[in-house]
């Protein structure tokens, strides 16, 4: 099984359920593992034959800039939908973290795993 990964992609977005969260952008961190459908890219040495992690990062930057979510669960699901739908990945594991939200916790977040066959 081959997959690409992106670690600690930090983005600013409006996210949260509390009033104070709805008025200022927060830093979130995204960690992804993206399953490739085959090993063709290794043989062809062509980025067109794989999931381009640069394009993925840019797409997620746009998502964070243009969207507002109440729950990180909704954001994580949207990320999974994008990776599976737009980038034609076999599967995705997405970890979305809110940094410094709670005084006694370094991070809070969610991890989801979705496969192309069980896309909602």
C-alpha positions, 0 to 999 in steps of 0.5 A, a space after each residue: 500500500 502506497 500513500 503520500 502524507 502531509 504533516 503539520 499543515 497549519 491554516 487560519 480559519 473561522 471554526 467553532 461553536 462559541 461566540 468568541 470563536 466566530 469572530 476571530 480566525 484560529 490556527 488549525 493543523 491538518 495531518 493527512 495520509 492519502 492512499 494512492 490507487 496504484 503504483 503507476 507514478 513510481 514507474 512513470 515518474 510523472 506527478 500527473 500519475 499520483 496525488 499532488 501534495 502541493 495541489 492538495 495543500 493549496 486546495 486546503 488553504 482555499 477551503 480554510 480561507 473561504 469556509 466557516 465550520 462550527 465543528 471540526 468533525 464537519 471540516 474533517 469530513 469536507 477534507 475527506 470528501 475533497 481528497 477522495 472526490 477531487 483527487 481520486 484517492 483510494 482512501 484518506 486519513 485526516 487529523 484536524 487539530 485545534 491548537 491552544 484552544 483549551 488551557 489544560 490541553 495542548 491540542 484537541 481534534 479529530 481523526 477520521 479515515 474514509 475510503 473511496 468505496 464508503 464515501 457518503 
